[in-house]
Each structure stands twice: as structure tokens, then as C-alpha cells.
Amino acid sequence: MPASISRRAMLKAAGLGAAALAMGGRVDLAKGAEPPAAALKPYELPPLPYAYEALEPVISKEILQLHHDKHHAGYVKGLNTALEKLEAARKAGDQSQVQALCRDLAFHGSGHVLHTLYWQSMKPGGSAEPNGALREAIDRSFGSLAAFREQFLAATKAVEASGWGLLVHEPVGNRLLVMQAEKHQDLTIWGVQPLLACDVWEHAYYLQYQNRRADYVDKFFGIIDWPSVAQRFARAMASGRTPT
């Protein structure tokens, strides 16, 4: 698996990619017609970028294995199931379940995207503090790295029920924001690019930390893969989505 998640893959996984145009029969390119779209493939569970025990003692082998192989896999399965049911509904001309299926699509699709980002947000042993353009953006958006750390930790620890703590790039204001997510999909701002994710669903820490979410979040901050975060930030800045 690549060291980070491409913007295109992120948007596709979130359901924001351009819809494919299915065309039957022969295509006349001389008249400017679109070529046939490649068949869409089911989403797949990406492999972990490190061994199950690689993040110990911060995250145990048992937690990482269950989290990736069971929970993340469940979101991938749920996402594919929602897409299959939506396709069947379109073919049958029956949209009576569209509200529930759209909800499933958002929940499982966002769960898949954020878990993929979560694995890429961590590195065995962590890495040095952010530097370069990412550090400058953190200082500009939050005042200092220390101020960002304080806000990120507080927001992540305070997520209501199950959810996430996130560092995102917001392209309209061209700034970094710390956000909470309830479940996987609630409380977002449309168009933000997630750069760093900390999972605070109980399955991410409870077997090891019990109800001590704060301890887990504090230790998570010490294993952040800042070069990976910086790569995602660079792609967000180069994507053309920021104001000119």
C-alpha cells in the first residue's frame, strides 16, 4: 500500500468522484464520444502498512488485528453492500429504501476512508515534529505547534460517544482546522481534505486502556507519521482547490 492516500482515492472512497458514464456498443471517437467507462470494482480492505505488533506498546497487537481485520473490514463490506442495494434499487425502479441506503453509504464509506487514513497517520516509534510547509501552516492556523497539540488532544478526547479527532485542510479559507467527527460522517465541512485522523471509537483502545481514552489519545500523538501528513498536505495545496 502506498505510504499515503492520494487525493483522488480519498474523493473516490468518499463517494465524491465523478460518476462513470456507461456506454454500450461501438464508440466513435472521431465524433468526440466518450470511450467506454471501465467497470467499477468493489472496494477492498487495504493491508496495514506495518506489522500488527509494530505500534506496541501504544497500541497492542490484539487491538490492531481486531481493529483492522474485523472492524475496518466490516465497513468495507457495508460500503459494498450499500452500493449493491442501490444498484438493485435503480434496476428495479424502486427507491423506497433510498434514505436508509444513502445513510448506510455515508456511514460505511466514511468509515472506510477514515480508517485507511488512520493507519497512514501512525508510524512505529513516531517521527519528529512537523516541519516545512506543514509546520508553517500549523503555526499560521493555530498560532503554534503547542497550541495545535492542545486543541487536537482536547477535541479528540471530548468527541461525544464514538467518533474521530481530525486535522483537515479547508480550501475555501485555505487554512487548517481541528474537527471532531461523530460516528464517521457527522460534523464535517464539505470539501475539507482530512490529513490526520485519530480513531476514538472504543474498539480502537478499550481492550488496552479501558475507559482511559485520554491516555490513549496522548500516546497516539507520539506515534504520528508527520511526513505522511505533510505529503497529504502538499497534495491538498497542489490540487487547485485552494482560492487563487
N, C-alpha and C positions, 0 to 999 in steps of 0.2 A: 504494500500500500504506500502511496506517496507520502512524503513527510508532512504534507499539509493538504487541505481540501481546496480545490480550485473553486473560484467564484462561480463558474458555470455549473460545476457539480452541485454546489450548495443551492443555487437557484432551482436547478432541476429537481433536487431532492425535496425542496420546499414546495414544489408544485407551481413555481413561477416561471419555468422555462416556456419557450414558445411552443404552441401546440403543433404537432406534426400534421401535415396535410396528406391524407391517404388518397392515392390516385390509382385507378385501375386502368388496364390496357396499356397501349403503347404511348410514350410521351414524346411529343415533337419539340425538341429543344430549340429548333430553328425559329419557332414562333414564340419563344420566351416562356414556355411552360415549365413548371417546376418539375424536377426529377422526382421519382417515387421516393417517399419517405421510408427510411429504414424502420423495420418493425421495432416497436418499443419493447424493451426487455424488463422482466420483473426486477425489483430492487433486490440486492444481495447484501448479506451481512459482511462488512469488511473485516479482515483479520486484524487483531491487535497489532500495533507497531512494535510491541515488545513482549517478552515472556510474561506469563501470569504472575510470577513472583518478582518481577522486575521493580515494582513500586513499593515493595516492602522496605521498612516497616510502616510506611504511611498508609498503604492500602494492602491488605493481605491477599495472598494468592487465592484463597477461598472466595473472598468477595469479588475479586476481579473476574474469576472464572464464571461465577454465577451471574454477575452483572452483564458481562459480555455475551456469554453463550445462552443465557436464558432470557434476561430482561430485554437487552438490545435486540436479540433475535426475535423476541415477541413483537416488538414494534415494527420490524421489517415484515414479519408475517401479516400483522394487522394492516399495514400500509398496502401490501399487495392484495389482501382480501378486499379492502375497501375499493381499490381500483377495479378489481374483477366484478364486484357487485354493481359498481356504477356503470361499467361496460354492459353488463347483462341488463340493467335497467334501461339503458339507451336503446339496446336492440329490441327490448320488449315494449318500448314506448310507455313504460311505467315509471313515473317519477315520484311515486307516493312515499318512498323512503329516502328521498334526496337529502332532507335536512339531517337525518341521523347519519347518513353515509358521508356527507360533507364534514360533519363533526368528527367522524372516525378518521377521515382523510387528514384533517388538520392535526388531530391528536397523534396518530401514529407516524405521520410524515414528519412532524416537528420532532417527535421523539427520536426518530432515526437520524435526522440531521444533527440534533444536539448531542446525541451520544457519539456520533462519528467525530464531531468537534471535540468532545470531552476527552476521548482517547488521545487526540492530537494536541491537546492543551497541556499534557503532562509528559515528563521525561524522567527516567530513572536518575535520582540524585538532583534533579532540577538543573537550572542554568543560572548564570549571573544575571544581574539586573538588566532590564531592557535598556537599549542604547539607540543611538542614531535617530532616525525619523520617528520611530515609535516613541522613544523617550521624550523627544521634543513635543509630540502630540499629547502625551500624557501630562507633561508639565503645563502645556498651554490649556488643556481642557480641565485639569483638576487643581492646578497650582503647583503640585509637586508629586513625586512618586509616593511619598509618605501619605499625602492626602488621598491619593487614589487608593492606596492599600487600605487605609482606614475605612473609606467609603465602600470599597468592594467587599471587605470582610463583614462589615456591618450589614450591608444589604443582603449578602448571601446567607448569613446566619439568621436573618429575620424573614426570609421567604415564608409566607404563610402556607402551612400544610406541605405539599410536595411541589418541588419546582427546581429552579436553577438561579445561580448568580452569573451574570454575563457582562463582559466588556464588549461593546459594539461600536462600530463607526456609523455615524448618522450623516448621510451625504448631503442633505439639504442645508444643514448648518455647518457641514464639514467639521465635525467635532466628535470626540469620543464620549460615550456615556456609559455609566454603570446602570444596568437594568436588572430587575427581577423578572422571572417567568413563573407563573403558577401553572401547574401541570407541565406541559411543554410549549403550549401555543398562546397562552393568555398574557396580557400586559405588554405586548410588543408595540413598536412603532413601525409602520410599514416602510420597507426599504432599507432598514438597518442591516449592516453586514456584521454578523457575530464573529468575534475574533478570539475570545477566550470564554470557556464555559466550565462552571463548577456544578456538578450534579448534587443536589441536596434532597433527592428522594431518599427515603430511609434505606432502600435496598443498596444505596451507594456506600453506606457507612455503618449501619446498625449492628451487624454481626461483630464488628470490631470495637465500635465506640458507644454502642447502646444509644442512650438519648443525648450524648455529648456531641451534638452537631458542631458546636463552636470549636471543639478540639480538632475535629476532622477538617473543618474549613481552614483553620490556622495552619495545619500541616500541609493541606493542599497547596497553599500559597508557596510553600517551599519546594514543590516539585513542578512548578510551571515551566513549560518549554518556551521561553521567551523568544528564541529565534524563530520558532514556528509561528508564534503570534505575530512577530514582525513581518514574516513573509505574507501572511494573510492581510495585514495592514497595507503592505506595499501594493498588493494586487487590488485592494479596495481603492487605493488612491490612483492607481493606473487605469482603473476600469472606465473612467469617463463619466461616472455617476455623480461626481462632485461638482458643485457650481463652478462656472468659468468666471 
